[in-house]
Amino acid sequence: MNDVEPERVVIGRGHASVVLQDLRRSPDPDPYGAGSFTVIATGDGASVMRVVFMLEMDWQSLVAFFESLAADWRGFEGVRSWGSIEGDIKFSAVSDDLGHNNIEVTVRQGPVPGWVFDLRGIELAAGEETTRLARSIAEWVASAD
């Protein structure tokens, strides 16, 4: 399950979820312009929050990562990953034989982490559910344009 509001995207449900919110994009079209968002990851009774620094060109690669999962709804080989420029957040996905995308999220305290939070157990149906999530993330990113 995932939900989108203009201000946030929720990925997952129950014991494992990630919220992306507080999107800020550079008004400058320069691909190296700065921006950020806040991630809140919750699982196994713990929760972390981190502001994630993004370059302008990173927004499209984040959208493309989730769109690639949706496009390959029949499954894919290996692990697909996307991470922020400073390593504050990383999404990894594997496809199983039952038609699911299993998402892992790693949130860390910057490039030289003082702490690391690994969240496993976000399972998305490879068809419509993953497509809705990809669309939600694209709309969330576009909402700051």
RAMO-V217791 format. One record per backbone hydrogen bond with DSSP energy under -1.0 kcal/mol. NH is the residue of the N-H (numbers start at 1). CO is the residue of the C=O. If there is no record, write none. Layout:
nh->NH co->CO
nh->NH co->CO
This chain:
nh->3 co->10
nh->5 co->8
nh->9 co->20
nh->10 co->3
nh->11 co->18
nh->12 co->1
nh->13 co->16
nh->16 co->13
nh->17 co->42
nh->18 co->11
nh->19 co->40
nh->20 co->9
nh->21 co->38
nh->24 co->36
nh->33 co->30
nh->35 co->54
nh->36 co->24
nh->37 co->52
nh->38 co->21
nh->39 co->50
nh->40 co->19
nh->41 co->48
nh->42 co->17
nh->43 co->46
nh->46 co->43
nh->48 co->41
nh->50 co->39
nh->52 co->37
nh->54 co->35
nh->56 co->33
nh->57 co->31
nh->58 co->55
nh->62 co->58
nh->63 co->59
nh->64 co->60
nh->65 co->61
nh->66 co->62
nh->67 co->63
nh->68 co->64
nh->69 co->65
nh->70 co->66
nh->71 co->67
nh->72 co->68
nh->75 co->72
nh->80 co->93
nh->82 co->91
nh->84 co->89
nh->87 co->84
nh->90 co->106
nh->91 co->82
nh->92 co->104
nh->93 co->80
nh->94 co->102
nh->96 co->100
nh->99 co->96
nh->101 co->124
nh->102 co->94
nh->103 co->122
nh->104 co->92
nh->105 co->119
nh->106 co->90
nh->107 co->117
nh->108 co->88
nh->109 co->115
nh->110 co->108
nh->117 co->107
nh->119 co->105
nh->122 co->103
nh->124 co->101
nh->126 co->99
nh->130 co->125
nh->131 co->127
nh->132 co->128
nh->133 co->129
nh->134 co->130
nh->135 co->131
nh->136 co->132
nh->137 co->133
nh->138 co->134
nh->139 co->135
nh->140 co->136
nh->141 co->137
nh->142 co->138
nh->143 co->139
nh->144 co->141
nh->145 co->142
